[in-house]
Amino acid sequence: MRPAPLRCSTLGKAFFEFYMRPPPPKAGKGISTVVATVIITGIMLTVVSVALYYSTSLIDMNKQMMEYENVKGLLTYAATALEQVAFGTGGSRYIRLGLTSTRINFETRPETLRVRINGVEVSEASFKPGRIVACGGPLVTTVPRLLYPELSTRGALEYELEKLIVGPGESIVVVYENFTGGACAFMETYRVRVIYNGNITVKEGGVSRNYNFYTVHVLKLGFGTVGGSGTIPVVFRNIRETVIERRTYSEVFLTVELGPKQCTARLPGKGDADGSVVIVKITEVEVSTA
């Protein structure tokens, strides 16, 4: 007897068709290796460029800050050297400035300095004071601060800048820094110093008289040949001294004016003196870079 042919059941047929059918086509292709390499390379170049930009800026900023700090220190030294040249040993002194990013200006203030003794002007002591300004590079910043004389009290900068008359042991020259369109250090020379020398007896026509003697120091800063770049010398030379004597038989009042600012001081002395002698010493110092 002949066997009956095999027949697939409906379930078996469905199972066969499901697992034996070809896979469905892919929706799209992935990113190629070349495109991925280009993208990664672009990202890396951007990161490296940003890092180089900021590192270069940081190096430039540090160089400019170091140069500016060095110039500030030299201006502070120049303040003491200037007073020694004017009212001490005389002669000349110099500093050497390296100017790569820092610039230096030799300026004359717009205001006129005037000195009066009991209301009478000393014409030889009327002039426009000079000053030296050193400004740092574009990446340098600062805040208002007094550099010389060295005072750490609050409000010291405003107090020193407002003083037109100083006493013995106080500096005529003031050095400070401020941010005026850039970080700048200023060396000002407009202050006037007065010293009480004591009560001295002198002979006048065979008669002894005692006078209170005072000395008034006035610093007149002028400019010779200036200019240059790189490392330049800044030379301070004592070129002239003028001495004016004023005698009075009353109390002595010293008045100093700088533009609209004015300061008047009553000078101390022995009350029963026959009079007072005020010696005004005007020292001219020339600044040059040669």
Beta strands, then each sheet from edge to edge (+ up, - down):
strand 1: 92-99
strand 2: 103-108
strand 3: 113-117
strand 4: 120-121
strand 5: 130-135
strand 6: 145-148
strand 7: 165-166
strand 8: 174-179
strand 9: 183-188
strand 10: 192-204
strand 11: 207-223
strand 12: 230-248
strand 13: 253-258
strand 14: 261-266
strand 15: 275-288
sheet 1: 1+ 12- 15+ 11+ 10- 7-
sheet 2: 2+ 5- 9+ 8- 6+
sheet 3: 4+ 3- 13+ 14-
end
